[in-house]
């Protein structure tokens, strides 16, 4: 139980929705693809929930892909601790550190102009208590320019979430399959079946009451995700949680077909691995044959 007292989250979310800045036509700015000339904020996120507007979120870890996704209209970019696997080559998210993620997060902020950038707090950087959590979150906001942080867990991290919100740090929750707890779960398994579903529901409502502006639901049954989504005034962001969540998120390398093996919930929208393979082979063959470089690529 936390001693921190925060305002009623339902009232705050409802007010944020009504306060969402309109466009020149008087209509609210759409999250996906909308052009507002400013960063997406938690007010925009809350307003989209009230409008029943679905929106996409992607991970990003560098300035170039952040720019592409930002210009594509993606409203929220997550610098996930999944960087442990897709950037640093580990087999889980657990080894990645704050110092590993800070330069990646700063690059994503520099590479984007409109998207809200959410920094994932890595394992071991917030679990010990409020002081550690506030220190970690503050580093991300001050050193990278991130606009919000994400942390995993329900009841056990409520004190940390409440303290961050009270300090002015927007918090995104994460429930269901929380990868930092993979050793406790005994592997990457669907969470929230049976009685565990009621606990997940309670955790989601507790995060909302603590002031979280959204909550990720990962690898939970779609009927449970639908119930949680309907019961909250803050948006749910699904990843392997069915179609009824308010938003969806994927690791961009999974989405683009760069990752060799992916989970059931992933849909590949491109074959980036194939494109890069072909490009690398074509380049290598031209170097070996002498076809590259030509006069066009040489200085005179």
MOCOR-V452883 format. One record per helix or strand. SS is the DSSP state (hx for helix, st for strand). FROM is the first residue (numbers start at 1). LEN is the number of residues. If there is no record, write none. Layout:
SS|FROM|LEN ; SS|FROM|LEN
This chain:
hx|9|11 ; st|22|1 ; st|28|1 ; hx|42|9 ; st|55|5 ; hx|63|9 ; st|76|4 ; hx|83|4 ; hx|98|14 ; st|116|5 ; hx|130|15 ; st|148|3 ; hx|155|12 ; st|171|6 ; hx|179|7 ; st|191|1 ; hx|195|16 ; st|214|5 ; st|220|1 ; hx|222|10 ; st|235|5 ; st|247|4 ; hx|252|4 ; hx|272|18 ; hx|295|3
